[in-house]
Amino acid sequence: MAIFAPYVSLGAGVTHAAPPPGIGLENRTEFMAQPGLGAFIKVWQSPHGAGSLALRPDIKARWTHGWAHAPGNPVDVLYTLGLTFLFGR
């Protein structure tokens, strides 16, 4: 693994909101798309190269279509930081 390895991600699916009864909101299911950018940043590697540890920061923009409710197309920005351990050869 390189010391810095960028990546691009793309996700698609549906979101479903099911609020509790009695509060005046309806269930809704909507299309969702989620593009993202990130990188693996190696912070440690075993002496023989059999294992490594990397940080995995990424940013994603989740867009929900909004056809089930007005006024429409909310975008949520998501930031994450993961820790990845790779082992074996």
C-alpha positions in Angstrom: 0.0 0.0 0.0 1.2 3.5 -0.9 1.7 6.0 1.9 -1.2 8.1 0.4 -3.9 6.5 -1.7 -6.9 8.6 -2.7 -10.3 7.2 -3.8 -13.7 8.2 -5.1 -16.9 6.5 -4.0 -20.5 6.5 -5.3 -23.5 5.1 -3.6 -27.2 5.0 -4.5 -30.3 3.7 -2.7 -33.4 4.8 -0.8 -34.0 6.4 2.5 -37.1 5.7 4.6 -38.4 7.9 7.4 -41.0 6.4 9.7 -42.0 9.0 12.4 -44.0 7.9 15.4 -47.7 8.0 15.0 -49.7 11.0 16.4 -47.2 13.8 15.5 -48.7 14.7 12.2 -45.9 13.4 9.9 -46.2 10.7 7.3 -43.9 7.8 6.4 -41.8 8.5 3.3 -39.4 6.7 1.1 -37.1 8.6 -1.3 -34.2 8.1 -3.7 -30.7 8.8 -2.3 -27.4 9.4 -4.1 -24.1 9.7 -2.2 -20.8 10.7 -4.0 -17.6 10.9 -1.9 -13.9 11.5 -1.8 -11.3 10.0 0.6 -7.9 8.6 1.1 -5.9 5.9 2.8 -3.0 7.4 4.7 -0.5 4.7 6.0 0.7 5.4 9.5 2.4 2.1 10.4 3.7 -1.0 8.6 5.1 -4.1 10.2 8.9 -4.8 9.7 8.2 -7.6 7.1 5.3 -5.8 5.4 2.8 -8.4 6.6 0.5 -5.8 8.2 -0.2 -2.1 8.1 -2.4 0.5 9.8 -4.0 3.4 7.9 -6.2 6.4 8.6 -9.2 6.7 6.2 -10.7 10.2 6.2 -13.5 10.9 3.7 -16.2 13.3 2.9 -19.5 12.5 1.3 -22.5 14.5 0.1 -25.8 12.6 0.6 -28.6 14.0 -1.7 -32.2 12.9 -1.2 -34.5 13.4 -4.1 -37.4 14.9 -2.1 -40.4 13.9 -4.3 -42.3 12.7 -1.2 -42.2 16.0 0.6 -41.9 19.7 -0.3 -39.9 21.8 -0.6 -37.4 19.4 -1.7 -33.8 18.3 -2.3 -31.9 18.3 1.0 -28.1 17.6 0.9 -26.3 16.3 4.0 -22.5 16.6 4.1 -20.9 13.7 6.1 -17.3 13.7 7.4 -15.8 10.4 8.7 -12.4 9.2 9.9 -11.8 5.5 9.9 -8.9 3.3 11.1 -8.0 0.4 8.8 -5.8 -2.6 9.7 -4.6 -4.7 6.8 -2.8 -8.0 7.4 -1.5 -11.0 5.6 0.0 -11.4 2.2 
